[in-house]
Amino acid sequence: MRQSFYQFLMTERNPHKREGISQFANDAFLDTGFPKQSENYHDISHYLEMNGDYLSSMRIFDEAWERYIEKMT
């Protein structure tokens, strides 16, 4: 079974880092509405555009998504 993006993102959490993908992961962990089961780029991207006030730039999401895809292949 394939890992969801959220499951992958949680492997990037680091409470001592406050930048980039680690900060995104830390904040997504606290976001109760995050689409935790999704493997779909567009669904997650849309959610973040509407609700991801904690994400300073969508570029961070894109970088995390690239890592996710690399890990899944």
C-alpha positions in Angstrom: 0.0 0.0 0.0 1.2 3.4 -0.9 2.0 6.0 1.8 -0.2 9.1 1.8 1.6 12.5 1.4 0.8 13.3 5.1 2.4 10.1 6.3 5.5 11.0 4.3 5.4 14.6 5.5 5.4 13.4 9.1 8.8 11.8 8.6 10.1 15.3 7.9 9.0 16.7 11.3 11.6 18.2 13.5 10.5 20.3 16.4 14.0 21.9 16.6 13.9 23.2 13.0 11.9 26.2 12.1 12.4 26.4 8.3 11.4 24.9 5.1 9.9 21.4 4.9 10.4 20.7 8.5 8.4 23.7 9.6 5.7 22.7 7.0 5.6 19.3 8.5 5.4 20.7 12.1 2.5 23.0 11.1 0.6 20.3 9.1 0.8 18.0 12.2 -1.2 20.7 14.1 -3.7 21.2 11.2 -6.7 19.0 12.1 -8.3 19.6 8.6 -5.2 18.5 6.6 -6.2 15.8 4.0 -4.3 13.1 5.8 -5.3 10.2 3.4 -4.7 12.0 0.1 -2.1 11.0 -2.4 -3.3 13.6 -4.9 -1.2 16.7 -5.7 -4.2 18.8 -6.8 -6.4 18.0 -3.7 -3.6 18.8 -1.3 -2.5 21.9 -3.2 -6.0 23.2 -3.3 -6.5 22.6 0.4 -3.2 24.4 1.2 -4.1 27.4 -1.0 -7.4 27.8 0.8 -6.4 26.8 4.4 -2.6 26.7 4.6 -2.0 30.1 6.2 1.0 28.6 8.0 2.7 27.8 4.7 4.9 30.8 3.8 5.2 29.7 0.1 3.7 27.0 -2.1 7.2 26.4 -3.3 7.9 24.5 0.0 4.9 22.3 -0.7 6.2 21.6 -4.2 9.7 20.7 -2.8 8.1 18.3 -0.3 5.9 16.8 -3.1 9.0 16.2 -5.2 10.6 14.3 -2.3 7.4 12.4 -1.8 7.3 11.3 -5.4 11.0 10.3 -5.3 10.5 8.2 -2.3 7.4 6.5 -3.7 9.2 5.4 -7.0 
